[in-house]
Amino acid sequence: MGKYFGTDGFRGEANVDLTAVHAFRLGRFLGCYFHKENERCRVVIGKDTRASGYMLEDALCAGLTCSGADAYLLHVTTTASVAHITRSEGFDCGVMISASHNPYWDNGLKLINRSGEKMEEEVIAACEAFLDSREEPPLATRAQIGRVIDHAAGRNRYMGYLISLAQHSFRGMRVGLDCANGSAWQLGANIFKALGAEVYAIGQYPNGENINLGVGSTHLETLQKHVTDFQLDVGFAFDGDVDRCLCVDNNGNVVDGDMIIYLYAKYMQERGTLGSSGVVATIMSNLGLFRAMERLHIPCEQTDVGDRFVYERMQEKGYVLGGEQSGHIIFGKYATTGDGLLTALKVMQAMLAQKKSLSELLEDYEKYPQVLKNVQVTDKQAALDHKAVQDAVRAAEEKLGKEGRVLLRKSGTEPVLRVMAEARTLEAAHQAADSIVNALRDSGLAV
């Protein structure tokens, strides 16, 4: 990770960490970097519903157009739609203005390459160097000055693409959608209604300051109550930019990303569409997923946390399904990034094709109790390398044996070590995690 860009773009508090000047300079960089002699550079831009999105969008467009590039605006839309349109309509790159599941005062800039994937590291490095430099490339003049073009039609084509992927009518299905007062507030209901579902939506009244506020994939209790109150067949919760989706089954139980991977991998295997392929999960995925994949004889790769790493491993292995417990699910045949709306449609497909409820599809899935604790430390690497801490990790692993596991890892954004433990019982998981937390505190490196 660089000074500005992390694993999911340039993110921070609007006009504190991420300013309009940053967005303008980013536009200048992209316009110059992708400049072509005989053809206009074209950049497609989307945003979520944060109030600061308009400021950043205008600044980005100013930087692009004064550098001779054309900016195409999708307006409020999803990250996946920007990736899809960038790839399918031949744009030089795409930019999504969003801070995903963060509160409204944060915002971010995600860069997408011409293939609809997260931007290459060498381009990010060049961008960072430009942001910190005093370089001022020549300004475009006269007919070379770029234009800002309304491209809402691209967003509509993306909706049409998703609708075309549905293999069943949703008629007769009562579906709850929690749109998080974010990018799904129009797209989600429109897609499900077009497919015939009876839609019960919440989190669909964005005001610029209520994105993810008490709703969405980080507040599933709201959707759980909604599903049980209205006796719905299923519920889907999205985050601010809809790159993740979590579910609530017909009984009001949470269905996380690991469980979605399991049910869809099993569905594909039973229909012969998985072939010799496997799935990709992260090191934070539940042990229940790994055990289930072993039982089904489906190969399961593990990567570090981050959908970028999941996608890269899928490409490397030729796998078509992967994701994270948080609900970033990548269906490689149809998308290059996590797409919450696509995930919801695929879960519906599995339910309707098998004529089973979501709870029935997960009857044989055993989720291990999982405990996650954060310990703030003065030096993350020194704490990881401390002998007493390593001894505590080994002792916890030996005690759990094959009935559980522990994981100690560094946070990518905070001075924190994350201690995760899984076991057959919640009590055993807590005991394992606490033994490592105590060792960290006794090391003298905990704050």
N, C-alpha and C positions, 0 to 999 in steps of 0.2 A: 504494500500500500504506500502511496505517496503522501505528500503534504496535504493535498486537497481531496484526491480521489481514493475512496476505499473500495471494498469489494462490490459495492452497489452504487457507485457514482460519487459525485461531489455533494455531500449532505451536511446541513447544519442549520442553525437558527437564521431565519431570513433577516437580512440587513445587519446581522452581527457576524456570523461566520461565512455566510453566503450572501453577497450583496449584488445589487444591480450592476455594479462595475464589473464584478466577476462574470456575470452573464454576458455583458457587452464584450468583454475581452475574449470570452469563450467563442462568441459569434465571430469576432475578428479572426481568431485562430482557425476555426472551421472553414470560414470563407476563403482564407488564404491557403490553408493546407490542401483543400480539395479543389482549388482553382484549376480550371482547364482553359486552354487557349481558345478553342473554337466552339465551346459549349458552356452554358451556364451551370455552375455548381447548384445543386438542388438539395435542400435539407428539409425534412418533414419534422414537425414539432407537435407534441401533445402535452397536455397538462391535466392534473387532477383539480379538485375544487377548492384548494387553499386560496385565500385572498391574495397572498403574495405571488401566486402563479402568474397573474396578469403583469405585474411589475417585471418579473424575470423574463416572461415571454416577450414583452415589448423591448427590453434591453437586449435580449438575445437576437431578436429580429433586426434591431438597429445595427448591431455588430456585424451580422451577416450581410445585410443589404449594402452597408457602406463599404464592404469588402468585395462587392460584386456578385454575391450569391442570392438566390431566390429562396425565400422561406415559405413553406406550405403549412398552413395551420389546420390541424385536426380538431382543435379546441379541446373541450373536456373529453378525455378518452382514456383508454387503458394502456399500460406499458406494452402489453402483448400486441395491441393493435398498431402501435408505432413500429414495432419490430416487423409485423406482418406487412404493413404498407411499405416500409423501407425496402424490404426484400422483393416483394411482388411487383412494385411499381418503379424499380430501378433508381431509387434515390441514392445520393452519395453517402448520406448518413442520416440518422434520426436522433432526436433529443426528446426525452421524456422529463417533464418538470414535475417532480413528485418527491415526497419523503416517505412514501409507502405507508407503513402503519404508525409512523411518528405523529405527535400532536401537531395541530395546525400551524403553530409558530415556526416549526421547522419546514424546510423545503430542500429540494435536491435537483441535480441535473444528471440524468443517466444518458450516456452516449451509446449509440447502437450503430454497428457497421453496416455496410451495404448488403451483407448476407443475413441481416436481422439478428445478429448475435451481439453480445457485449463487445465494446470496442477493444481492439488489440492493445496490448500493454505498451507497445512502442509509440502508438499514437497518444495514449494517455500521458506517457512520459514527456513527449514533445509539447503537449498541451500544458502540463504543469510548468515546464521550463518557460513557456511563453507567458503564462500568468504571472510569473515572478520576475519577468524581464521588463525592460523599458522599451522593448522593440515596438516600433510603430510602422507597420507595413503601409505601402502607398494606398491612399483612398481611391475607390472607384469614382470615376467622373462621367458626366454626360450619359450616354446610352449604356454605359457599363454598370451604373448603379442598379442594385438588385430590387426586387419587388417582394411584397408580402401578399400571398395568395390564399384565399379561403379554400380549404380542401376538405370540408366536411363530407364531401362525397366519398373520400377514402375511408372515413370511419363507417359510413353506411355499407361500403363494399366489404369491410371486415365483418360487420354484423351478418351480412348475407353469406359470407364464407362459413361462419360458425353455424348458422342455420342449416346450411347445405350438408354439414357433417352429421346431423342428427339422422339416425336410422329408424326412429320410431316417432309416432305422434305422442305428444304428452297429454292428449285429451283425457280428462277424467282424473288427472293427477293434481293434487293440492300441494303447492310448493311454496315454502317460505324463503324469501330472499332478504338477507341483511346486507344492504348496499353500503354501509359504513359512512353514509353521507359523502361518498367519494365518487370515483370515476364510474362506478356501476349504476349510479342512481337512475339513469335513463336506459342504458344499454341492457342491463340485466332483465328488467321487467319486459322490455320490448322483445327480446329474443325468446324468452319463455312463453310469452303470450302468443307470439307468432307460431310457436310449435304446439299451441293448444292448451297449455297448462292454465290452471286456475291459480293466479299469483297473489300471494299475501306478502307484500313488501314492507320492510321497515328500513330506517336509515336512508330515506330517499328525499330528504329535504335539506340539502346543503346550503349553508349561509356563509361559507368562507372560513368559519371558525369552529365548526362542529364535526369536522372530519375525524373519524375514529373515536368520537367522544361518547363513551358508554355503549358503543355499538361496534359491529364488525368482528373480524376474526380474532381480535384481542379481547373481546368482551362477549364470549359465547353464551353467557347466562341470559342475555337479552333474547337471543334467537331460541334458546331452549324453552324459555317461557312462552314465546310466541308459537312455537310448534305444538306444545302441549295444550295451550289455551284454545287454539283453533283446530286441534286434532288433525294436523297436516301430515302428509305422507313423508315429507322430507324437508330439511331446511339447509340452505347454503349461505355461509358467511364469507364476505370478501374483505380485503383491506383497502386502503386508500386508492391504490393504483391497480387493484385487481390482479396482481401477479400471484396471489395466493387464495386458496379456498379451503375452508374447513366445513364439515357437515354436522348436522344434527339428525339422528335417525327418528323414526316414527314414534319411538318411546321417549324422546327427549335426551338421548345420550349423545355425547360428543364423539365424532368420528374424525380422528386427526389424519395428517398426511401419510403416516406409516400405514394406517389401516386402509386408506384409499389405494396406496400402492399395492397392498396385499390383495384387495378384492379385485382390482383390475388386472393384475398379473395372473391371478387364478382364472379370471374370466377369459383372458387371452389364451392361456394354456389349454383350457377346456375346449376352445374353438380352433385350436391349432394355428393361431396367428402369432404366438410368441416364438414358435420354432425353437432353435437352440439358443435364442437370446436370453438375457437375464435382466435384472433391474439394478439400478444404482441408488443407494441410500447414503446417509452421512453417518459419521461416528456417533452422532447424538440420537440416531434412530433407536427406537425401542428394541430391546432384545427379543420381544415377541415377534417382530417382523423377521428378524434373522432366523429364528427357530421355525417360523412358518414357511419361509423360503426353503430351508433345509428339508422340511417335511414334504414339500412339493417338488423337490429336486430342481429348483430354479436357482441358477447362479445369482449371487447378490454381492455386488461390489460396494465398498465403503470409501467415502471421500471425506475431506475436511468439510466443515460447515460452510455453506454458500452455494446457491444454485449455479453460479459460474463453474464451480468445481464439479458439480453433478453433471452439467451439460458436457463439459470437456471429457469426463470419463465415459459418458454415453457415446460420444463421438469416437473416442479411442477404441472402445470395445464393440461398437456397432449395435448397442442396445437401444431400444425404442421407448423405455419407460424408466423414469427416475424421479427423485424428489426428496423433500425434507419433511420432517414431522410437522413443521410450521404451516404446511399447506402449499409450498412451492412444488407443484407437480409438473413435470415436463413430458409431454407426449410427443416423442421425437418425430413421428411420422407427420405431424400436423403443425408443430410450432418449434421455435428455437429458444423459447424462454418459458418460465412459469406463466400459465394463463388460467386465472380463476374461473372464468366463464366456460372455457373449454373443459376444465376439470369437472365442473358441475354437469355439463352435458354428457361427459363420459360416465360419470356415476349414474346418471339417469339411464343411459344406454344399458349399463350392466344390470340395473334393476328391471327394466322393462323387458330386456331380452330373456332374462331368467325368470321373469314373473315372480319376483321375490322382493320383499321389503329390504331396506338397508340393514335393519337389525338381523334379518334372516341370513343375509349374505355374510355377516360377520360372526355368526354363532360359534364357529370353530376357531376364532382368532383369540388367542390368549395374550392380553397386554400385561407386561410385567410392571408392578409398581415401580415408579421412578422418582427419585429425589434429586433435586438440583439445588446446590448451595453456592453462593458467591462469597469469596473471601478477598477483601481488598489488601494488597500487599505493596511494599515499597519497591520491590524488584521482582518482576514476574519470573524471569529465567532463574535467578538465584533461588527463589522459593521452589521452583520445579526441581532444581538440582540438589536441594538440601537432602542430606542422607536420611534424616529422621522422617522426612516427608515421603521419600521413595520407599523406605521400609514400611511405613504405614499403608501405602498403596499396595505393596506386595502382600502384606498380612491380610488386608481386606480381600484381595483377590483369592488368596488361598482359602480363606474362611468361606467365601461364597462358592468357590469351585465352579461347577458347570451350571449351578442354579442362579447365577447372577454375574454381574460385572461392575467394575468401577472405571471411571475415566476422569483424569485431571488434565485440564487444558487452559491455555491462556485466552483471555478475551482479546478480540482484535481491536477493540475501541476504548477499553477502560483498563485502569491499573488493577485488574481483578483476575483471580484464578477461579475457574468454574469446576466445582466438584459434583460429579454425577454418579449416582449409584442405582443399580437395578437389582431386584431380588424377587423371589417368589412371594415374599410378604413385605408389606410396607415397613414393618418394624425392622426387618433385617436390612432393608435398604437404608433406613435412617441410621442404624448402627454403623454400617460401612462408611457412609458419608461423614458422620460425626467423627469417626476415628481419624479420618484424613484432615478434616477441619481443625481438630484439636492439635494435630501434629503441625499444621501450618501456624497456628497461633503460638505454639510452644517454640517455634523456630526463631521467633524474634523478628520475623519479616512481615508479619501481619500488622495492619494499621489498627 
